Structure formats: C-alpha cells, structure tokens
Amino acid sequence: MTIASNTAATAQNNTLVQDGARAETLRAALAALAIGVSLVFTVGFAHSSAIHNAAHDTRHALSFPCH
C-alpha cells in the first residue's frame, strides 16, 4: 500500500465515522423532540387538575393554550 492510498483510506474512514456520528446525533435529537412533544400534549390535555397545575406555567411559556 502506498502513502497516497493509505491517506485516501484514512480520509474515507474519517468521513464514515463523521457520517455515523451525525446520524446518531440526529436520531437522538428526533427522539428527544418526540418525547418532549408527547409530554407537552399529554399534560396539556390531561383531565387531572394536579397534572394541569404542575405544568401550567410551562405551557403558558410555550404558548400552549390550556384555558
């Protein structure tokens, strides 16, 4: 293996690692977004006054209508 082909192989491996890390970060961000949205809507439409009152200020800060 020559120095040029070794450098090219290293560059390709670095690109694959970066792409994998980027995909993993995107997956984690989408999962966090889905959990957050689910939590806001679950609490927002809950009939229990204890749950409603616990999240009241947060919902208003996010402009979520609850009245």
N, C-alpha and C positions, 0 to 999 in steps of 0.2 A: 504494500500500500504506500503510495507516495504522500508527501506532505500536503499537496493540494487536495487529494481525495480524502485524506484524514480530516482536514479542515472543513471540507464540504459536508462530511458525515457528521461532524460535531455541530455544525451550524444547523443541519437538518434536525438532529436530536434536540437541540435547544428550542427550535421552533415547535416541535411536537410537544415538548414539556410545557411551553408557554401556552399553547392552544389548550392543552388539558387542564391547566390551572385556570385559565379564563373560563372554560366551560363549567368547571366545578364551582367557581365563584358565581357565575350566572345562575346555576342551579340552586345554590344556597340563597341567593338574593330573591329568586322567584318563590322559593319555599317560604322565606320569611314574609314576603309580601302576601302570599296566600293565607298564611296563618294570621297575619295582622288584620287583613280584610275580614276574614271569617270571625275573628274575635270581636271586631267593632260591630259587625252586623248581628252577631249572636247576642251581644249585650244590648245593642240598640233596640232590638225587637223583643227582648225578654219581658215577660209579664211580671216577674218578681220585682217588687219595689226595692228590695235590698240590692239586687244586681244593678238596677237602674240608677239608684242613688250613688252607688260606688263608682260608676263610670260617668256620671253626669257632667262634671267639668271637662273631662277629656273629650266627650262627644261634642260639647259646645266649642271647644278649642279647635276641633277638626271640622266645624260647621256641619255636623251631623244632626239633622232635625230629630228631636225626641219629644216634642210637645205638639 
